[in-house]
């Protein structure tokens, strides 16, 4: 009986350690924004699965070209965007293989004035030990300038 109790206790103590080896979804999404703000588009593009789906405003696009996030960044910079900041991050559902996050963030210009507020829903899946974005749905003030070209 004691051996069974010790074995069960050992299992309970080691299981969370194994689960913690993967990045927390909130840490993942926070890091995504940090790298985007820094202009590290290679890291940003690496965080998406290819292909992945995007719903921006009323347009649905399947993205299978890794260059599209680079063009998105350039479009945003040309529109006067300087950086973005999260207002809220909520994990709606999560398990060991997938997660659904709702994030609300603001985009700012160089004068620290909000130029856009966005709520986005990110669907993540664990692939090869890392989270990947498989779908992004964003709603907010005029997303017309953020449409992706080159998708299907």
N, C-alpha and C positions, 0 to 999 in steps of 0.2 A: 504494500500500500504506500509506504513512504517513497519507494523508488518510483512508483507511478506519479505521485505528487511532485517529486523532484523533476521528473522528466517533463511533466506538463508545465511546471513553472519555467523550466529551461526553454521550452518551446515558446511560451508566451513572451519571454524576455528577448529571445533572438528574432522572432518574427517581425517586430517593429523595426529592428535594426536593418533587416533585409529590405523592408519596404522603404526605408529612408535613403537607400542607395540611389534611387531615382530622384530627380529634382521635383520639388513641390510645384504644382501647377501655377500657384500665385507667384512663386519665385521665377518660374519660366516666363510668365507674361510680363512681369516687371522688368526682367532682363531684356526681353524683346523690345520694349519701349526705350530703355536706356541705350541699346545698340542703335536703334533707329534714330534717336535724337543725336547720337554721336556721328551718324552718317556711315556706320559700319554695315553696309548693305550686304556684304558677303555673309556675315553672321545672321542678319535679318532673313535673307533668302533661305539660309540653311534650316531655319526653324519651321518652314512649311513643307508639307508633303507635296509631291508632284505626281499626278495632278491634284489640285485642291479646288474647292468651290468658293466663290465669293458672291455675296449678295450685297451690293452697295446701292442704296436708294432703291430704285425699281429695276435694277439690272442684275441678272444672274450670269456669271461667267465661270467657266472652268479654266483654271490657269495651269498650263503645263509647261510654260516657258519660264525658266529661272531668271530671265532678264526683266520680267515685268515689274518685280518690286523695285528694281533700279530706276525704271522709268517713272514709277509712282513717286518715288522720292524727289526726282527732278521736277515733276509737275507740282508737287507741294511746295518746294522751295521757290519755284517761279511764281506761285500764287501769293507769296508773302509770308508763308509759314516759317517759323524759326524753331519751335520746339513744341512738344506735347507733354501733358502732365495728367496722370490718373487722378480722378476725383474719388472713384470707388471701384473696388474689385470684389466680386462675389462668386464663389464657387457654387453653382446651382446643383451640380451632380458630379460625383467623382468615384472612381474605383481604381483598381490596379492597372487597368488598360486604357481608360478613357476619362475625359473630364469635359464638362461644359461650364464655361465661365461667362459671366456678364460683367463687362467693364464699362465704366463711364469715364470719358476723358475730355480734356479741352485742348484745343490747338491754339497756340499763341503766335503773334507776330514779334518782330524785334523790339517793339515798344512794350512788350508784356501785356498786350491787349488780346483778349479772347476773340478769335476770329471764327471759331467753330466749336460746338459741343456735340459729342458723338457718344452714343451707346452702341457697343458692339458685343456680339456673342461669338465666342471662340469655341469650336469643337476641337479637342485635342485627342490624339491617340498615341500610345507608347509604341514606338518603333525602334528596334535595336537599342533599347535602353534609354531612349531620349524622346521627349514629347515632340510631336509634330502637329502643326495646325492643318486639319483636313477640311475645315469649313470656317468661313468668316462671314457673319451677317452684321452689317452696320446700318444704323439709322441715326439721323440727326439733321442738323441744319444743312441745307443744300450740299449734298454729296455729288452733285453733277460734275464738278471738276475733278473728282477722284475716280472716275470710271476707268476701267482697265482696257487698254487696247491689246490686241494680240491673243486674247483668250478665245475660247470657242463656246 
